[in-house]
Amino acid sequence: MSTEETFSRHLRHALNHLYEPDVLRSSPLGPLLLPPEQAQQPMALSRALTEAIEALKPGPGTPPGAPAWRMYELLLYRYVHCATQADLAQQLAISVRQLRREQAQALALLAEHLMRRRGLTQADLAALAEGAPTAAEAAEEMGALRREYHWLQESAPEELADLARELEVVRGVAGPLLAHYRVRLEVTGEQPRSPVAMPSVALRQALLSLLTAAVHRAAPGVVVLRLAQRGARLALELYARRDAGAAGTPSEEDAASLRDAGALLRLSGGDLTVRNLAQGPAMEAALPLVEVVPVLVVDDNRDALQLLERYAAGTRYRVVPCHNPVQALELAERDRPALVVVDVMMAGLDGWQFLQRLRQGPSAGCRVIVCTVLAQREMAMALGADDFVRKPISRQAFLEALDRQWAALAPGPEPGREWHRAGPGSTGRQGG
């Protein structure tokens, strides 16, 4: 890490704790930015940083839409006024990710201004402690990553990650890096049928971080990615194997990348182990898998069946459609599904008759959701239904009903249980 990057790291940490004397008191920026008599006064550092931000305020003749105004306002509202990233992004009408990019640019501008105004030399900057972040900084970085992860849980449109799809994305994104370091990527083992219990974006970033570190160690050579399912978890092993005579080119950022990957995995209930083997460095990631739950859906309207299949796509639920209620009874007796969704108005054997026969047969213990246009909740419950939803039904209402009944069958926390459906941050029923 360069001396300028180290300075910027300490600057960001101080700004994030601009009004916390106990944190500022230990900042190495005090002796660099303050007169000797004020170096141990934490609020003097707070005032100096606030004044530095104010010094970046554009002059009266600067157009309102100029980048200088954007940088100044971002620093002012984010640090001096303590606005959250989400609130500030909304105020500036940009995405949170765009805000983070612009925030990094604004911090670099502020760091350059401080170093120039204080006349700091490389020798001055070299006095800053380098290497691993302090315990406080590490805790702050972990807290930021945890907030980002929870934000993904609340806002990502997909709630469960498809490993095969994410590996294809990672191959494409990492293609130029692989070519630059002359590294081949080989994937072996069987892809899991179950989705991974973490946000797709989080899984993708963890994979990219692991792959980048492995590429640096293998260059030039080959990175072997081996998949092996072990119960409810998937072992993903990365081996870096250098060509004969190659030395590899580990990056200074690899340690931080591996910390990020490990944190993302642990937030999802997984883990990461890094070790050195005779055949080369190895990284083993444990990914939590989500149990796939078959749901027998009985409706003689094929369009309705296709709709519910689309609703369940990308979740732990796999719809087994059946348009014939008599055949559905046979399927229920043979496969004993945990969850059954049944319409009422069906030709021949209607939903009430189906429910009565189901409750008298060997699959009587399954959880049944009646889904109908009729306002007959009392009738459904009297005949042994466990839940009732009205048509037309929204995706959210359908998945919430499945969640309720699955939770009743399998109570207790498990990795990924909160990731059954899209938009897990949304609550309440729609439609139904």
C-alpha positions in Angstrom: 0.0 0.0 0.0 1.4 3.4 -1.0 1.9 6.2 1.5 -0.9 8.2 -0.2 -3.3 5.2 0.1 -2.3 4.8 3.8 -3.1 8.5 4.3 -6.4 8.2 2.6 -7.3 5.1 4.7 -6.7 7.0 7.9 -8.5 10.0 6.6 -11.6 8.0 5.8 -11.5 6.4 9.2 -11.3 9.8 10.9 -14.2 11.2 8.8 -16.4 8.3 9.7 -15.8 9.1 13.3 -15.7 12.9 13.0 -17.6 13.5 16.3 -16.1 10.7 18.4 -13.2 12.0 20.5 -12.1 8.6 21.7 -11.6 7.4 18.1 -10.0 10.7 16.9 -7.6 10.7 19.8 -5.8 7.6 18.4 -5.7 8.9 14.8 -2.2 9.3 13.4 -3.5 12.3 11.4 -3.4 14.6 14.4 0.4 15.1 14.5 0.5 15.5 10.7 -2.4 18.0 10.4 -2.3 20.0 13.6 0.1 22.3 15.4 2.0 20.4 18.2 0.0 22.0 21.0 -3.3 20.7 19.4 -2.1 17.3 18.2 -3.6 15.5 21.2 -6.9 17.4 21.1 -9.3 15.1 19.2 -11.9 17.8 18.5 -9.2 20.0 17.0 -8.7 17.3 14.4 -12.5 17.3 13.8 -12.5 21.0 13.2 -9.5 20.8 10.9 -11.1 18.2 8.7 -14.4 20.1 8.7 -12.5 23.3 7.7 -10.7 21.3 4.9 -14.0 20.2 3.5 -15.4 23.7 3.7 -12.3 25.0 1.8 -13.3 22.8 -1.1 -16.6 24.8 -1.5 -16.6 26.2 -5.0 -16.6 29.9 -5.6 -19.7 32.0 -6.4 -19.1 31.8 -10.2 -19.0 28.0 -10.3 -22.0 26.6 -12.2 -24.4 24.6 -9.9 -23.9 21.4 -11.9 -20.1 21.5 -11.9 -18.2 18.4 -10.5 -16.6 20.6 -7.9 -20.1 21.2 -6.3 -20.8 17.5 -6.4 -17.6 16.6 -4.6 -18.1 19.3 -2.0 -21.7 18.4 -1.3 -20.9 14.8 -1.1 -18.2 15.3 1.6 -20.3 17.9 3.5 -23.5 15.8 3.7 -21.8 12.4 4.1 -19.4 13.3 6.9 -20.2 16.7 8.4 -24.0 16.2 8.3 -23.7 12.4 8.9 -26.1 11.4 6.1 -26.3 7.7 5.4 -25.2 6.5 2.0 -28.8 5.5 1.1 -30.2 8.9 2.0 -27.5 10.8 0.3 -27.8 8.6 -2.9 -31.5 9.4 -2.9 -30.8 13.1 -2.4 -28.3 13.2 -5.3 -30.6 11.0 -7.5 -27.9 8.3 -8.0 -27.5 4.7 -7.0 -25.7 3.7 -3.9 -22.9 2.1 -6.0 -22.5 5.3 -8.0 -22.4 7.2 -4.7 -19.5 5.0 -3.4 -17.5 5.6 -6.6 -18.0 9.4 -6.3 -17.3 9.2 -2.5 -13.9 7.6 -3.2 -13.1 10.4 -5.7 -14.1 13.1 -3.2 -12.0 11.5 -0.5 -9.0 11.4 -2.9 -9.6 15.1 -3.7 -9.8 16.0 0.0 -6.6 14.0 0.8 -4.7 15.7 -2.0 -5.9 19.1 -0.6 -4.8 18.3 2.9 -1.4 17.0 1.9 -0.8 20.0 -0.4 -2.0 22.6 2.2 0.0 21.1 5.0 3.1 20.6 2.7 3.3 16.9 3.7 6.3 15.1 2.2 6.8 11.4 1.5 8.9 11.3 4.7 5.9 12.7 6.7 3.5 10.2 5.2 5.9 7.3 5.8 5.5 7.9 9.5 1.9 6.6 9.2 1.5 3.0 10.3 1.2 0.7 7.3 0.2 -2.9 6.9 -2.9 -4.5 8.3 -5.8 -2.2 9.4 -6.1 -1.5 13.1 -8.7 -3.3 15.1 -11.0 -0.3 15.0 -10.6 0.0 11.2 -11.1 -3.8 10.7 -14.3 -3.6 12.7 -15.4 -0.6 10.7 -14.7 -2.4 7.4 -16.5 -5.5 8.6 -19.5 -3.3 9.7 -19.5 -1.7 6.3 -19.5 -5.0 4.5 -22.2 -6.3 6.8 -24.4 -3.3 6.0 -23.7 -3.8 2.3 -24.7 -7.5 2.6 -27.9 -6.7 4.4 -28.7 -4.0 1.8 -28.4 -6.7 -0.9 -30.7 -8.9 1.0 -33.3 -6.1 1.2 -33.0 -4.9 -2.4 -31.6 -7.6 -4.7 -34.3 -8.9 -7.2 -32.9 -12.5 -6.9 -32.8 -14.1 -3.5 -30.9 -17.3 -4.2 -27.7 -17.7 -6.2 -27.4 -20.2 -9.0 -23.8 -21.3 -8.9 -23.6 -22.4 -12.5 -24.9 -19.1 -13.7 -22.5 -17.1 -11.4 -19.5 -19.1 -12.5 -20.3 -18.3 -16.1 -20.5 -14.6 -15.2 -17.2 -14.8 -13.3 -15.5 -16.5 -16.3 -16.5 -13.6 -18.5 -15.6 -10.9 -16.0 -12.2 -12.5 -15.2 -11.4 -13.3 -18.8 -9.1 -10.3 -19.4 -7.3 -10.9 -16.0 -6.7 -14.6 -16.9 -5.4 -13.6 -20.3 -3.1 -11.0 -18.9 -1.5 -13.4 -16.4 -1.6 -16.3 -18.9 -3.6 -18.4 -16.5 -6.1 -21.2 -17.5 -9.1 -21.8 -15.4 -10.3 -25.5 -15.2 -13.6 -26.3 -13.4 -14.1 -29.9 -12.3 -16.8 -31.7 -10.2 -20.5 -31.7 -10.4 -22.7 -28.6 -10.2 -25.1 -28.7 -7.3 -28.8 -28.8 -8.1 -29.7 -26.7 -5.1 -29.2 -22.9 -5.1 -26.6 -21.3 -2.8 -28.0 -19.5 0.2 -26.6 -16.1 -0.4 -27.3 -13.1 -2.7 -26.1 -13.6 -6.2 -24.0 -10.5 -6.2 -22.3 -11.5 -2.9 -21.5 -14.9 -4.3 -20.1 -13.4 -7.5 -17.9 -11.0 -5.6 -16.6 -13.7 -3.3 -15.8 -15.9 -6.3 -14.0 -13.0 -8.1 -12.0 -12.2 -5.0 -10.9 -15.8 -4.6 -10.1 -16.2 -8.3 -8.1 -13.0 -8.4 -5.9 -14.1 -5.5 -5.5 -17.6 -7.1 -4.5 -16.1 -10.5 -1.8 -14.0 -8.9 -0.3 -17.1 -7.3 -0.6 -19.3 -10.4 0.8 -16.9 -13.0 1.6 -18.2 -15.4 -0.1 -21.6 -14.9 -3.5 -23.0 -14.2 -6.2 -22.4 -11.5 -8.2 -25.6 -10.8 -11.7 -25.1 -9.3 -13.0 -28.3 -7.9 -16.7 -28.7 -6.8 -17.9 -31.3 -4.3 -21.3 -31.4 -2.5 -21.1 -32.5 1.1 -24.5 -32.7 2.6 -26.1 -29.3 2.8 -22.9 -27.5 1.9 -20.8 -27.2 -1.2 -17.0 -27.4 -1.0 -15.4 -25.1 -3.6 -11.7 -25.7 -3.8 -9.3 -23.4 -5.7 -5.8 -24.7 -6.5 -3.1 -22.4 -7.9 -0.6 -24.4 -10.0 2.3 -22.5 -11.6 4.0 -23.6 -14.7 7.5 -25.0 -14.3 9.9 -22.2 -13.5 7.2 -19.6 -12.9 7.4 -17.6 -9.7 3.8 -16.3 -9.4 3.0 -12.6 -8.7 1.1 -12.3 -5.5 -0.6 -8.9 -5.1 -0.5 -6.6 -2.1 -4.3 -6.5 -2.2 -4.7 -10.3 -2.1 -4.9 -10.4 1.7 -7.7 -7.8 1.7 -9.5 -9.7 -1.1 -9.4 -12.9 0.8 -10.7 -11.1 4.0 -13.6 -9.8 1.9 -14.4 -13.2 0.4 -14.2 -14.9 3.8 -16.5 -12.2 5.4 -19.1 -12.6 2.6 -19.1 -16.3 3.0 -19.4 -16.2 6.8 -22.2 -13.7 6.6 -24.1 -16.4 4.6 -23.3 -19.2 7.0 -20.3 -20.4 4.9 -16.5 -20.3 5.6 -13.1 -19.9 3.9 -9.9 -21.7 4.6 -6.5 -20.8 2.9 -3.5 -23.1 3.1 -0.3 -23.9 1.3 0.0 -27.3 -0.2 2.9 -29.1 -1.9 1.2 -28.6 -5.3 0.5 -25.0 -4.7 -1.7 -22.6 -2.6 -5.2 -23.8 -2.0 -8.4 -22.0 -0.9 -11.5 -23.9 0.2 -14.8 -22.2 0.4 -17.8 -23.8 2.1 -21.0 -22.6 0.5 -24.3 -23.2 2.3 -26.9 -24.8 0.0 -30.7 -24.4 0.2 -32.9 -27.4 0.3 -35.2 -27.6 -2.7 -38.8 -28.0 -1.7 -41.2 -29.7 -4.2 -44.6 -28.2 -4.2 -47.5 -30.1 -5.8 -49.8 -27.5 -7.5 -53.2 -28.8 -8.6 -55.2 -26.7 -11.0 -57.0 -27.6 -14.2 -56.1 -24.2 -15.7 -52.7 -24.6 -17.4 -52.1 -20.9 -17.6 -52.5 -20.7 -13.8 -50.0 -23.6 -13.4 -47.5 -21.8 -15.6 -47.9 -18.6 -13.6 -47.2 -20.3 -10.3 -44.2 -22.0 -11.9 -42.8 -18.6 -12.9 -43.5 -17.3 -9.4 -41.4 -20.0 -7.8 -38.5 -19.6 -10.2 -35.3 -18.6 -8.5 -36.5 -19.7 -5.0 -36.1 -22.8 -3.0 -39.6 -24.0 -4.2 -39.9 -26.2 -7.2 -43.5 -26.4 -8.6 -44.7 -29.9 -9.7 -47.7 -28.9 -11.8 -50.7 -31.2 -12.3 -53.9 -30.3 -14.2 -55.7 -33.5 -13.4 -56.8 -33.8 -9.7 -57.2 -37.5 -9.9 -53.6 -37.9 -11.1 -52.5 -35.4 -8.5 -53.9 -37.7 -5.7 -51.8 -40.5 -7.1 -48.7 -38.3 -7.2 -49.3 -37.2 -3.6 -49.6 -40.8 -2.5 -46.5 -41.8 -4.3 -44.2 -38.8 -3.7 -45.6 -37.5 -0.3 -44.9 -33.8 -1.1 -44.4 -31.6 1.9 -46.6 -28.8 0.4 -49.7 -28.9 -1.8 -51.5 -26.0 -3.5 -54.9 -26.8 -4.8 -57.6 -24.9 -6.7 -61.3 -25.4 -5.9 -63.2 -24.9 -9.2 -62.0 -27.9 -11.2 -64.0 -30.1 -13.5 -64.7 -33.7 -12.3 -63.0 -33.8 -8.9 -63.2 -30.3 -7.3 -60.8 -28.9 -4.7 -63.0 -29.8 -1.8 -63.3 -33.4 -2.8 -59.6 -33.5 -3.5 -58.8 -32.1 0.0 -61.1 -34.7 1.7 -59.5 -37.6 -0.1 -56.0 -36.3 0.5 -56.6 -36.0 4.2 -57.9 -39.6 4.3 -54.9 -41.1 2.4 -51.3 -41.9 3.2 -50.1 -38.3 2.4 -52.5 -36.8 5.0 -49.6 -35.1 6.8 -48.7 -32.7 4.0 -49.4 -28.9 4.3 -52.2 -27.8 2.0 -52.9 -24.3 0.7 -56.2 -23.7 -1.0 -55.9 -21.1 -3.7 -59.2 -20.1 -5.3 -61.3 -17.1 -6.5 -64.0 -18.1 -4.0 -64.4 -16.4 -0.6 -64.5 -19.7 1.3 -61.7 -19.5 3.9 -63.9 -21.1 6.6 -64.8 -24.0 4.4 -61.2 -24.6 3.4 -60.0 -24.6 7.0 -62.9 -26.8 8.1 -61.9 -29.4 5.5 -58.3 -29.5 6.8 -56.5 -26.9 4.8 -53.5 -25.2 6.5 -53.7 -21.9 4.6 -56.0 -20.0 2.2 -55.2 -17.5 -0.5 -57.5 -15.7 -3.0 -57.0 -15.5 -6.7 -55.8 -13.5 -8.5 -52.7 -14.0 -6.4 -49.4 -12.0 -6.5 -46.0 -13.6 -6.4 -45.3 -12.2 -3.0 -48.6 -13.6 -1.5 -47.9 -17.0 -3.1 -44.4 -17.2 -1.8 -45.4 -15.9 1.7 -48.0 -18.7 1.9 -45.4 -21.3 1.0 -43.0 -19.8 3.5 -45.5 -20.0 6.3 -46.2 -23.7 5.6 -42.6 -24.6 5.1 -41.7 -22.9 8.4 -44.5 -24.9 10.1 -42.9 -28.1 8.8 -39.3 -27.2 9.5 -39.1 -24.7 12.3 -35.9 -23.2 13.4 -33.2 -21.1 11.7 -31.1 -22.5 8.8 -28.7 -20.8 6.5 -30.5 -19.1 3.7 -34.0 -19.4 5.2 -34.6 -15.7 4.7 -33.8 -16.0 1.0 -36.9 -17.9 -0.1 -38.3 -15.2 -2.3 -37.6 -12.1 -4.3 -37.5 -8.8 -2.5 -37.1 -10.3 1.0 -37.2 -6.8 2.4 -40.8 -6.3 1.3 -43.6 -7.2 3.7 -47.3 -7.4 3.5 -49.6 -9.0 1.0 -50.3 -7.9 -2.5 -53.2 -9.1 -4.5 -54.4 -12.5 -3.0 
